Each structure stands twice: as C-alpha cells, then as structure tokens.
Amino acid sequence: MPRPLASGPAETAVPEQRRLRLTRVGGLAIAIAILVLICLISIAVGTKSIPLSEVTHVLFHDDGSEQAAIVRELRLPRTLVGLAVGAALGLAGALMQAITRNPLADPGLLGIDAGASAAVVLAISLLGVSGTGSYMWFAFAGAAVTSMVVYALGSTGRGGATPVRLALAGTAILAAMTALIEGVTLLDHEAFDQYRFWVVGSLAGRGLDILAPVAPFLIAGAVIALALARPLNALALGDDAGRALGAHIGRTRALTAIAVVLLCGGATAVAGPIAFIGLAVPHAARAIVGPDLRWLVPYAMLLGAILLLSADVIGRVIIQPGELQVGIVTAFLGAPLFVALVRRRRIAQL
C-alpha cells in the first residue's frame, strides 16, 4: 500500500496561524470586558461608594437623586478622561518603541513631556496663567513645538531622521527643557507652587469641558497610528528591507512623529505628565500578541486605559478620605510591572 504523504510546513502553518488569530481575538475580547468592568468600578468607587446596580440604573435613567448627580456630573466624565488619556499614552508608547526600535523608549524620549511642562511653567511665570483649562493649550503647544524641533534636529545630515538621531536629539532637548523648568521654578516660587500640582499628573477635576477640545487630536492620532501599523511592521525589519517591502521610510517616520505628538501632547494637556504608561504598556501588549503592530496597537490602547483607570481607582481608595494622584500611583504600579516584564528574555528586545 502507498504510504500517506507527510504534511508539509505549508499545510501545518495555516492551522497554526488560525489558532494564533483566534487567541489574539479572544484576548482582545477579554481586555474589552476587563476595561468595561474597570470603568464601572471607577464610576462606583469614591468617597461615597455606589452599588454597581445603582450605577447602571442612573447611567441610563437620570432620576434626580444624589447618586445620579455624582455619577453623571463627576465620575462618568472623570472615567471618560481616564479612558482617553490611558489609551493615548499606551498607543504613543507603542509607536515610539516601534519607530526608534528601542524597547526602553517612551514619549518622554522625544522630549514631549518636557516641552509641555516647560510651556506650562513659562505660561504661569510670564503670563500669570492659572487653572487646568488654561494650562491645556500651552501644554499642547509646547509638546508640538518641541517635537518639531527634535524631528528637525534628527533629520539633518545624510540618511534623514534615523532612530538613533531622533533619540539623541530628544535626549538633548529633554535636558535643555528640564534645565529651563528648574531655573524658572527656582526663581519664581509662585510658579513652582502652581506647577507642582499640575506636573504630578491627575484626573481629579478633569471633565468633558477639558477633554472635548482635545478629543479630535486624540482621535486623529489614533487613526494615523492604526493606518501606520503595516508600514511600521516593514520598518521593524530595517530601512532597506522596509523599502523593499514598499514602505516609504521618511513619510512613515514623519506621520509616526505627528501621531505621537497628537496622542501624547493631547493626553499631557488634559491630565499632566503621567509616567510609565507609555513605557510599560507596550511591553505587556507585546508579551500577549508579539511584535505585530496590527495587533499591538489595539492591545496597547486597551491595556493603557485599563492601567490608568485601575491606578486612579487605587488612588481614590488607598488613603480615604483623601486621594493619591494617579501619576504617583502609576509610578508605583508601573515600575515593578516593567521590571517583571523586561526580565523575560523573549520580550526584552523588539
């Protein structure tokens, strides 16, 4: 009798790819379910705890009660702000690590956070600006201008804006902006008093009136990031391989820088600088789905929102009746999480 032919690599690869795709889709569904649960907990938990059943009721039926006012006017807007900021920071970090091919990169590497902070300090000291709503546009403008300067510096010379040049230019601008901030705050104590409350990063007092003007920028950045997933996958193989696969190197890097500015600049403008989201979240996403940006981008958005909202909930309950700012909690949560992730050899590099 003829012996059955052994299945070749091509035949076994298709079921393996199908299983991998189903696993990724299943993980995405689980992440969405966790995010929905965290959102409900964020709305329910606070100085006055509200049962989840009551939360779901007043979300859809405004009965004029105290609980309805708390949910609709305070906690729901704060949760939506945390959702948008966390997703933006997680996505910005994934883009930064992809474009620089550096697993330790985050939006701060290009000096975006420092540029936003420097603009806020100068606005407080020189123009007498006060209030989160007023800081917002100065922070966004500072992030945008700093990013353009970094990209211009990194693009000089032969070869254009390479990952190494962008990282070096960002480091130089970061040092300069940090020196400017420290100089102004040392000379102007009133500016320091106002700035120190903004720079820690917080969702307290942030509502839809602050999120709404920035939302179009965040949405635009997310759309650009989703569109860049395939070109960034090609660039991950190197510039020559990326060109051979049809990717436009300069255009892809420029659009990625624009997306990072829109996402990180908008998030920083709304909530102030928040550490570790952009650094740790892409590693967590990469541990689940691998380096494929087509899957990494949506996972980074979901995990960033989950981490930030979880940190905000912890900050509200850990020192009741007071509140610990979310920027402090993310640092405490993100540092050990990041250390645990980078110790895993298979995700230590991109």
Rosetta blueprint (number, residue, H / E / L):
1 M L
2 P L
3 R L
4 P L
5 L L
6 A L
7 S L
8 G L
9 P H
10 A H
11 E H
12 T H
13 A H
14 V H
15 P H
16 E H
17 Q H
18 R H
19 R H
20 L H
21 R H
22 L H
23 T H
24 R H
25 V H
26 G H
27 G H
28 L H
29 A H
30 I H
31 A H
32 I H
33 A H
34 I H
35 L H
36 V H
37 L H
38 I H
39 C H
40 L H
41 I H
42 S H
43 I H
44 A H
45 V L
46 G L
47 T L
48 K L
49 S L
50 I L
51 P L
52 L H
53 S H
54 E H
55 V H
56 T H
57 H H
58 V H
59 L H
60 F H
61 H L
62 D L
63 D L
64 G L
65 S L
66 E H
67 Q H
68 A H
69 A H
70 I H
71 V H
72 R H
73 E H
74 L H
75 R H
76 L H
77 P H
78 R H
79 T H
80 L H
81 V H
82 G H
83 L H
84 A H
85 V H
86 G H
87 A H
88 A H
89 L H
90 G H
91 L H
92 A H
93 G H
94 A H
95 L H
96 M H
97 Q H
98 A H
99 I H
100 T H
101 R L
102 N L
103 P L
104 L L
105 A L
106 D L
107 P H
108 G H
109 L H
110 L H
111 G L
112 I H
113 D H
114 A H
115 G H
116 A H
117 S H
118 A H
119 A H
120 V H
121 V H
122 L H
123 A H
124 I H
125 S H
126 L H
127 L H
128 G L
129 V L
130 S L
131 G L
132 T H
133 G H
134 S H
135 Y H
136 M H
137 W H
138 F H
139 A H
140 F H
141 A H
142 G H
143 A H
144 A H
145 V H
146 T H
147 S H
148 M H
149 V H
150 V H
151 Y H
152 A H
153 L H
154 G H
155 S H
156 T L
157 G L
158 R L
159 G L
160 G L
161 A L
162 T L
163 P H
164 V H
165 R H
166 L H
167 A H
168 L H
169 A H
170 G H
171 T H
172 A H
173 I H
174 L H
175 A H
176 A H
177 M H
178 T H
179 A H
180 L H
181 I H
182 E H
183 G H
184 V H
185 T H
186 L H
187 L H
188 D L
189 H H
190 E H
191 A H
192 F H
193 D H
194 Q H
195 Y H
196 R H
197 F H
198 W H
199 V H
200 V L
201 G L
202 S L
203 L L
204 A L
205 G L
206 R L
207 G L
208 L H
209 D H
210 I H
211 L H
212 A H
213 P H
214 V H
215 A H
216 P H
217 F H
218 L H
219 I H
220 A H
221 G H
222 A H
223 V H
224 I H
225 A H
226 L H
227 A H
228 L L
229 A H
230 R H
231 P H
232 L H
233 N H
234 A H
235 L H
236 A L
237 L L
238 G L
239 D H
240 D H
241 A H
242 G H
243 R H
244 A H
245 L L
246 G L
247 A L
248 H L
249 I H
250 G H
251 R H
252 T H
253 R H
254 A H
255 L H
256 T H
257 A H
258 I H
259 A H
260 V H
261 V H
262 L H
263 L H
264 C H
265 G H
266 G H
267 A H
268 T H
269 A H
270 V H
271 A H
272 G L
273 P L
274 I L
275 A L
276 F L
277 I H
278 G H
279 L H
280 A H
281 V H
282 P H
283 H H
284 A H
285 A H
286 R H
287 A H
288 I H
289 V H
290 G L
291 P L
292 D L
293 L H
294 R H
295 W H
296 L H
297 V H
298 P H
299 Y H
300 A H
301 M H
302 L H
303 L H
304 G H
305 A H
306 I H
307 L H
308 L H
309 L H
310 S H
311 A H
312 D H
313 V H
314 I H
315 G H
316 R H
317 V H
318 I L
319 I L
320 Q L
321 P L
322 G L
323 E L
324 L L
325 Q L
326 V H
327 G H
328 I H
329 V H
330 T H
331 A H
332 F H
333 L H
334 G H
335 A H
336 P H
337 L H
338 F H
339 V H
340 A H
341 L H
342 V H
343 R L
344 R L
345 R H
346 R H
347 I H
348 A L
349 Q L
350 L L
